[in-house]
Amino acid sequence: MAGTLPGVLWEWAEMAVRWLHVIAGIAWIGSSFYFIALDLSLKQRGGLPEGAGGEAWQVHGGGFYNMVKYLVAPARMPDELTWFKWEAYTTWLSGMGLLVLVYYLQAELFMIDAQVMELTPLVAVAVSLGGLALGWIVYDLLCRSPLGRNDTALALVGFVFLVALSYLFTLVFSGRGMFMQMGALIGTMMVANVFMVIIPNQKKVVADLIAGRQPDPRLGMQAKQRSLHNNYLTLPVIFVMIANHYPLAFASHWNWLILAVVLVMGAIIRHYFNTKHKTGRGPLWTWGAAALGLAAIVWLSAQPATTLDQATLPEETDLAGLSQEDLGLEVENVVLSRCSMCHAAEPLWEGLRVPPKGVLLETPAQIRAQARKIEMQAVATHAMPPGNITFIEEDERRILAAWLAAGAPAW
């Protein structure tokens, strides 16, 4: 029991932090979506208080709500004021905790791929943290530059910036590591918008009200711009969070381009709903564009990482001439030497107490039963072994490809 306790505690610590991250994320995203929808649904009418920009009537839970927004601030400081910030802060803090537990402390598995770049875990973590800081600094400078006065131009430059970073990170990290890094970067940018711009600007407005000064309307405009950026980045960052479970996304050769398409898809889907909140009718073309984006992602991910191309095989290898039994024995040898140390009833890999996702690869029957997953994880993509930690060779992947192309026969 004493030997298994550290592993059990580690697993539950990761689970608890992940649970907190999801809960906090739901709260933050929900409030973000709500306030953007509220802001866009405001209507002007006579009789509103001085300085009010509009109002909205809403019904929920059996009650009616009358929401009024002030363009800058009310004439006096209200007695009670609710701040929306801890949802964002908790999301980021729990996300960083998860980043440390899953990726930084297991960098050799989930961040580093020696075939991409040979890094020590310490260097990989340093590059990741430096990338998060640099990404925020460049984005913040873009927003504060003259470019920030043109929302469309700023969005286009920001998009190119994120896509360029994702490509550069593919030259440093594993595919999973790149996706994680970009998700952490976008999330950091969003929370930094709250912590460094939105909340400080609101505090300045409150201070001006208390002091009897007229608040600067530019503070509200800056905060609204950053809030809108967060709104349009929400769907892509959620995709990155769940893509960790789908190797066709993160382990594809075109993973950086897939992420670029997801950024566009997320933006146009939010554009539909934001327009609908404002006018009562969203542009239907957005769904057609999103469908085309999804089709593009499917096509990109369908380009296999390993192909059964006889012209590229070593001369001494003749897969076409192997009997069904010999091919099966070759497959078994590859799986047992490269995969079974983890995917066993009693894993040999240090720190593993159970096989990942319950997948066993110790017998021919078990290997055949997992043929589809082997194809997705080790042939169509190079997601497994993670970071190619067991140094599976391309010729070995082609053996798996040949077996799968033959219908994964028994031996």
C-alpha positions in Angstrom: 0.0 0.0 0.0 2.8 2.4 0.9 4.3 2.0 -2.6 1.1 2.8 -4.4 0.0 5.7 -2.2 2.2 8.4 -3.9 0.8 7.4 -7.3 -2.8 7.4 -6.0 -2.3 10.9 -4.4 -0.8 12.2 -7.7 -3.7 11.0 -9.8 -6.3 12.5 -7.4 -4.4 15.8 -7.2 -4.4 16.0 -11.0 -8.1 15.1 -11.0 -9.0 17.7 -8.3 -7.1 20.5 -10.1 -8.7 19.6 -13.4 -12.1 19.6 -11.9 -11.5 23.0 -10.4 -10.2 24.3 -13.7 -13.4 23.1 -15.5 -15.7 24.5 -12.9 -14.0 27.9 -12.8 -13.8 27.9 -16.6 -17.6 27.3 -16.9 -18.2 30.2 -14.5 -15.9 32.6 -16.3 -17.1 31.7 -19.8 -20.7 31.9 -18.7 -20.4 35.4 -17.3 -18.4 36.5 -20.3 -21.0 35.2 -22.8 -23.8 36.7 -20.7 -22.4 40.2 -20.4 -21.4 40.4 -24.1 -25.0 39.3 -25.0 -26.4 41.8 -22.5 -24.2 44.6 -23.9 -25.3 43.9 -27.5 -29.0 43.6 -26.6 -29.3 47.0 -24.8 -31.9 49.4 -26.3 -32.3 53.2 -25.9 -35.6 54.6 -24.6 -36.8 57.8 -23.1 -36.7 58.3 -19.4 -33.4 56.5 -18.7 -31.1 58.0 -16.1 -28.5 60.5 -17.2 -25.4 58.8 -18.7 -27.2 55.6 -19.4 -26.4 53.9 -22.7 -29.4 51.6 -22.9 -31.5 49.0 -21.0 -32.6 45.4 -21.5 -35.5 43.6 -20.0 -35.0 39.9 -19.2 -37.0 37.1 -17.6 -35.5 34.1 -15.8 -36.5 31.8 -13.0 -40.0 33.3 -12.7 -38.8 36.9 -12.3 -38.2 40.0 -14.5 -35.0 41.9 -14.5 -34.4 45.5 -15.8 -30.7 45.9 -16.7 -29.4 49.4 -17.3 -25.8 50.2 -18.5 -24.0 53.5 -18.1 -21.7 54.5 -20.8 -19.0 55.6 -18.4 -20.3 55.5 -14.8 -23.3 56.5 -12.8 -23.4 59.9 -11.2 -22.5 58.5 -7.8 -20.9 55.4 -6.5 -23.5 52.7 -5.7 -23.5 51.2 -2.1 -22.9 47.7 -3.4 -20.9 46.7 -6.4 -20.3 43.2 -7.7 -16.9 42.5 -9.3 -16.4 39.7 -11.9 -12.8 38.7 -11.7 -12.3 35.7 -9.5 -13.8 33.4 -12.1 -11.0 34.4 -14.5 -8.3 34.3 -11.8 -9.3 30.8 -10.6 -9.4 29.5 -14.1 -5.9 30.6 -14.8 -4.5 29.5 -11.4 -6.0 26.1 -11.7 -4.9 25.9 -15.3 -1.3 26.7 -14.4 -1.5 24.1 -11.6 -2.7 21.5 -14.2 0.1 22.7 -16.6 2.7 22.0 -13.9 1.3 18.6 -12.8 0.6 17.2 -16.2 3.2 18.9 -18.5 6.0 20.5 -16.6 6.6 17.6 -14.2 6.1 15.1 -17.0 7.8 17.1 -19.7 9.6 14.1 -21.2 6.3 12.4 -21.9 4.1 15.3 -23.0 6.2 18.3 -24.1 9.5 16.9 -25.5 9.9 15.0 -28.7 13.6 14.3 -29.4 12.8 14.0 -33.2 11.6 17.6 -33.1 14.2 19.1 -30.8 16.3 17.5 -28.0 15.5 19.4 -24.9 16.0 18.8 -21.2 12.8 19.1 -19.1 14.2 22.3 -17.4 14.8 23.9 -20.8 11.4 22.9 -22.1 9.7 24.5 -19.1 11.8 27.6 -19.4 10.9 28.0 -23.1 7.2 27.5 -22.3 7.2 30.1 -19.5 9.2 32.5 -21.7 6.7 32.0 -24.5 3.7 32.8 -22.2 5.3 36.0 -21.1 6.5 37.1 -24.5 3.2 36.3 -26.1 1.3 38.5 -23.6 3.8 41.4 -24.0 3.6 41.4 -27.8 -0.2 41.2 -27.8 -0.5 44.0 -25.2 1.9 46.2 -27.1 -0.2 45.6 -30.3 -3.4 46.7 -28.5 -1.7 49.8 -27.1 -0.2 50.8 -30.4 -2.0 52.9 -33.1 -3.1 49.6 -34.6 -5.4 49.2 -31.5 -7.6 51.9 -32.8 -8.7 49.7 -35.7 -10.4 46.6 -34.4 -10.4 44.7 -37.7 -6.7 45.4 -38.4 -5.8 44.5 -34.9 -7.7 41.2 -35.1 -6.0 40.2 -38.4 -2.5 41.0 -37.0 -3.3 39.2 -33.8 -4.5 36.1 -35.8 -1.2 36.1 -37.8 0.8 36.4 -34.6 -0.9 33.4 -33.0 -0.6 31.2 -36.1 3.1 32.2 -36.4 3.7 31.3 -32.8 1.9 27.9 -33.1 4.1 27.1 -36.1 7.3 28.1 -34.2 6.3 26.0 -31.3 5.9 22.9 -33.6 9.7 23.3 -34.1 10.4 23.1 -30.4 7.8 20.9 -28.7 5.9 17.7 -29.5 2.5 18.1 -31.2 0.7 17.7 -27.8 3.2 20.1 -26.3 2.5 22.7 -29.0 -1.3 22.5 -28.5 -0.9 22.8 -24.7 1.5 25.8 -25.1 -0.9 27.6 -27.4 -3.9 26.9 -25.1 -1.9 28.1 -22.1 -0.8 31.2 -24.0 -4.3 32.2 -25.2 -5.7 31.6 -21.7 -2.9 33.7 -20.2 -3.7 36.5 -22.6 -7.3 36.4 -21.7 -6.8 36.4 -17.9 -4.1 39.1 -18.2 -6.7 41.2 -20.1 -8.8 41.0 -16.9 -6.0 41.4 -14.4 -3.9 44.0 -16.2 -6.5 46.1 -18.1 -10.2 45.5 -17.4 -10.1 45.4 -13.6 -7.5 48.2 -13.2 -9.5 50.5 -15.5 -12.7 49.8 -13.6 -10.9 50.6 -10.3 -9.8 53.9 -11.8 -13.4 54.7 -12.7 -14.5 53.8 -9.1 -11.7 56.0 -7.7 -12.8 58.9 -9.8 -16.4 58.5 -8.7 -15.4 58.4 -5.0 -13.2 61.5 -5.5 -16.0 63.4 -7.4 -14.0 63.5 -10.6 -15.4 62.8 -14.1 -14.1 59.3 -15.2 -12.2 59.0 -18.4 -14.4 57.3 -21.1 -11.3 55.8 -22.7 -10.9 53.5 -19.8 -14.2 51.8 -20.5 -13.5 51.6 -24.2 -10.1 49.9 -23.6 -11.7 47.4 -21.2 -14.5 46.7 -23.6 -12.1 46.0 -26.4 -10.1 43.5 -24.3 -13.4 41.9 -23.1 -14.5 41.4 -26.8 -11.1 39.8 -27.6 -11.7 37.4 -24.7 -15.2 36.6 -26.1 -13.8 35.7 -29.6 -11.0 33.6 -28.2 -13.1 31.5 -25.9 -14.2 28.9 -28.3 -10.7 28.2 -29.7 -9.2 27.9 -26.3 -12.0 25.4 -25.3 -11.1 23.4 -28.4 -7.5 23.3 -27.4 -8.4 22.1 -23.9 -10.3 19.1 -25.2 -8.1 18.4 -28.2 -5.6 16.7 -25.8 -7.8 13.7 -26.1 -7.9 13.7 -30.0 -4.5 12.9 -31.6 -5.9 13.7 -35.1 -5.9 17.3 -33.9 -2.6 17.7 -32.0 -0.5 15.0 -33.5 -1.2 15.8 -37.2 1.6 17.1 -39.3 -0.6 20.1 -40.0 -1.5 20.7 -36.3 -0.6 24.4 -36.5 -2.8 24.9 -39.5 -5.6 23.0 -37.9 -5.3 25.4 -34.9 -5.4 28.4 -37.4 -8.7 27.1 -38.9 -10.1 26.6 -35.3 -9.3 30.3 -34.5 -11.3 31.4 -37.5 -14.1 29.0 -36.8 -14.4 30.1 -33.2 -14.5 33.8 -34.3 -17.2 33.4 -36.9 -19.4 31.3 -34.6 -19.1 34.0 -31.9 -19.9 36.6 -34.7 -23.1 34.8 -35.4 -24.3 34.8 -31.8 -23.0 38.3 -31.1 -24.9 39.6 -34.2 -28.0 37.7 -33.2 -27.9 39.3 -29.7 -27.6 42.7 -31.3 -30.1 42.5 -34.2 -32.2 39.5 -33.3 -30.9 37.7 -36.4 -27.5 36.2 -37.0 -25.9 35.9 -40.5 -26.4 32.3 -41.7 -23.3 32.3 -43.9 -21.2 31.9 -40.7 -22.5 28.3 -40.3 -21.6 27.5 -43.9 -18.1 28.9 -43.3 -17.8 26.9 -40.0 -18.8 23.7 -41.9 -16.1 24.4 -44.5 -13.6 24.9 -41.7 -14.6 21.6 -40.1 -14.2 19.9 -43.5 -10.8 21.4 -43.9 -9.7 20.2 -40.5 -11.0 16.6 -41.3 -9.0 16.7 -44.6 -5.8 18.0 -43.0 -6.0 15.4 -40.2 -6.6 12.6 -42.8 -3.2 13.2 -44.3 -1.4 10.3 -42.5 1.8 10.8 -40.7 3.0 7.4 -41.8 2.2 6.0 -45.3 2.7 2.5 -46.7 4.9 3.5 -49.5 7.1 0.7 -50.8 9.4 3.1 -52.5 10.5 4.5 -49.2 11.1 1.2 -47.5 14.6 -0.2 -46.9 15.6 -2.7 -49.5 15.9 -5.5 -47.0 12.2 -5.0 -46.0 9.6 -6.6 -48.1 6.3 -6.3 -46.3 4.3 -7.3 -49.3 6.1 -10.7 -49.3 5.5 -11.5 -45.7 3.0 -14.2 -44.8 0.0 -13.2 -42.6 1.7 -15.0 -39.6 5.1 -13.3 -40.2 3.5 -9.9 -40.5 1.6 -10.5 -37.3 4.8 -11.5 -35.5 6.5 -8.3 -36.8 3.6 -6.3 -35.4 3.7 -8.1 -32.1 7.4 -7.4 -31.8 6.9 -3.7 -32.5 4.1 -3.4 -30.0 5.7 -5.4 -27.2 9.0 -3.5 -27.6 7.5 0.0 -28.0 4.1 0.0 -26.3 3.6 -2.8 -23.8 5.8 -1.4 -21.0 2.9 1.0 -20.3 0.0 -0.8 -21.8 0.2 -3.9 -19.5 -1.8 -5.2 -16.6 1.2 -4.3 -14.5 3.0 -1.4 -16.3 6.7 -1.3 -16.1 7.0 2.5 -16.7 7.8 4.2 -13.4 4.9 6.1 -11.9 2.2 4.2 -13.8 -0.1 2.0 -11.7 -2.6 1.1 -14.4 -2.4 1.0 -18.2 -3.3 4.4 -19.8 -7.1 4.5 -20.6 -7.3 0.8 -19.7 -5.7 -0.2 -23.0 -3.8 -3.5 -22.8 -1.4 -4.6 -25.5 0.3 -7.7 -24.3 -1.3 -10.5 -26.4 -2.1 -10.8 -30.1 -5.8 -10.8 -29.3 -5.4 -7.5 -27.3 -3.4 -6.0 -30.1 -6.0 -6.8 -32.7 -8.8 -5.5 -30.4 -7.0 -2.1 -30.3 -6.3 -2.0 -34.1 -8.3 1.2 -34.7 -6.6 3.0 -31.8 -3.2 1.9 -32.9 -4.0 3.3 -36.3 -5.1 6.7 -34.9 -2.3 6.9 -32.3 0.8 5.5 -34.1 0.1 5.5 -37.9 -2.3 8.2 -38.9 -0.6 10.4 -36.2 2.5 10.1 -34.1 0.8 10.7 -30.8 2.1 7.5 -29.4 4.5 6.8 -27.9 4.2 10.3 -26.2 7.2 12.3 -27.2 8.4 9.1 -28.9 9.8 8.2 -25.5 10.4 4.6 -26.5 12.1 5.6 -29.8 9.8 3.8 -32.2 11.3 4.0 -35.7 9.5 5.0 -38.9 10.1 1.5 -40.4 8.3 0.1 -37.4 5.3 2.4 -38.0 5.2 1.2 -41.6 5.0 -2.4 -40.3 1.9 -1.4 -38.4 0.6 0.5 -41.4 1.1 -2.7 -43.6 -0.8 -4.8 -41.1 -3.7 -2.3 -40.8 -3.8 -2.0 -44.6 -4.2 -5.8 -44.8 -7.2 -5.6 -42.5 -5.4 -6.3 -39.2 -5.4 -10.1 -39.7 -4.9 -12.5 -36.8 -1.7 -14.5 -36.5 
